[in-house]
């Protein structure tokens, strides 16, 4: 049996939506704005992607057997 990640299914879905929104907003902001504030959206997208990847890694890890 596989272990569950630290994100619930609802939180995982919200993380994906947040990642997609931040990833879409960054190039749009870079095109429309003349400053470098779009970099914040890139950093947020990378942070959320790291959390999703860590959750995936924990979900793929096999569950350890209890010691007897």
WOFEN-V400279 format. One record per residue. N is the residue number from 1. RES is the residue in one small letter. PHI is phi in degrees with one decimal (* if undefined). OMEGA is omega in whole degrees, -180 to 180 (NA if undefined). D_FIRST is the distance of its C-alpha to the first C-alpha in Angstrom with 1 decimal. Layout:
# WOFEN-V400279
N & RES & PHI & OMEGA & D_FIRST
N & RES & PHI & OMEGA & D_FIRST
This chain:
# WOFEN-V400279
1 & x & * & -180 & 0.0
2 & x & -86.8 & 178 & 3.8
3 & x & -80.1 & 178 & 6.6
4 & x & -81.6 & 177 & 9.4
5 & x & -76.5 & -180 & 12.7
6 & x & -85.2 & 175 & 15.9
7 & x & -101.7 & 174 & 17.4
8 & x & -76.0 & -179 & 17.0
9 & x & -61.9 & 178 & 17.5
10 & x & -65.9 & 179 & 21.2
11 & x & -65.9 & 179 & 21.7
12 & x & -65.0 & 178 & 20.0
13 & x & -64.1 & 178 & 22.4
14 & x & -64.8 & 178 & 25.3
15 & x & -63.6 & 178 & 24.5
16 & x & -64.7 & 178 & 24.7
17 & x & -63.8 & 178 & 27.9
18 & x & -62.2 & 178 & 29.4
19 & x & -62.4 & -178 & 28.7
20 & x & -64.2 & 179 & 30.4
21 & x & -65.1 & 180 & 33.3
22 & x & -67.8 & 179 & 33.9
23 & x & -67.6 & 178 & 33.7
24 & x & -78.6 & -175 & 36.2
25 & x & -70.8 & -176 & 38.4
26 & x & -60.8 & 180 & 39.1
27 & x & -68.4 & 178 & 41.0
28 & x & -66.5 & 179 & 42.8
29 & x & -65.8 & 179 & 43.9
30 & x & -63.9 & -180 & 45.0
31 & x & -74.6 & -173 & 47.1
32 & x & -91.0 & -176 & 48.7
33 & x & -102.2 & -178 & 49.2
34 & x & -100.9 & 176 & 51.4
35 & x & -111.6 & -176 & 49.7
36 & x & -100.0 & -179 & 46.4
37 & x & -69.2 & 177 & 44.5
38 & x & -66.3 & 178 & 42.1
39 & x & -64.1 & 178 & 40.5
40 & x & -63.2 & 178 & 39.0
41 & x & -64.9 & 177 & 37.0
42 & x & -65.8 & 180 & 35.8
43 & x & -64.7 & 179 & 34.7
44 & x & -63.9 & 179 & 32.8
45 & x & -61.8 & 179 & 31.1
46 & x & -66.5 & 179 & 30.0
47 & x & -64.8 & 180 & 28.8
48 & x & -65.5 & 178 & 26.7
49 & x & -63.2 & 178 & 25.4
50 & x & -64.6 & 178 & 24.4
51 & x & -65.3 & 179 & 22.4
52 & x & -64.3 & 179 & 20.6
53 & x & -65.0 & 178 & 19.9
54 & x & -65.2 & 177 & 18.6
55 & x & -64.9 & 176 & 16.2
56 & x & -60.2 & -180 & 15.0
57 & x & -63.2 & 179 & 14.7
58 & x & -70.7 & 178 & 12.6
59 & x & -68.1 & -178 & 10.2
60 & x & -81.3 & -180 & 10.0
61 & x & -70.5 & 179 & 9.6
62 & x & -68.0 & 179 & 6.7
63 & x & -71.2 & -179 & 6.0
64 & x & -78.3 & 178 & 9.0
65 & x & -77.9 & 178 & 9.8
66 & x & -67.7 & -180 & 12.7
67 & x & -74.0 & 179 & 16.1
68 & x & -104.5 & NA & 18.2
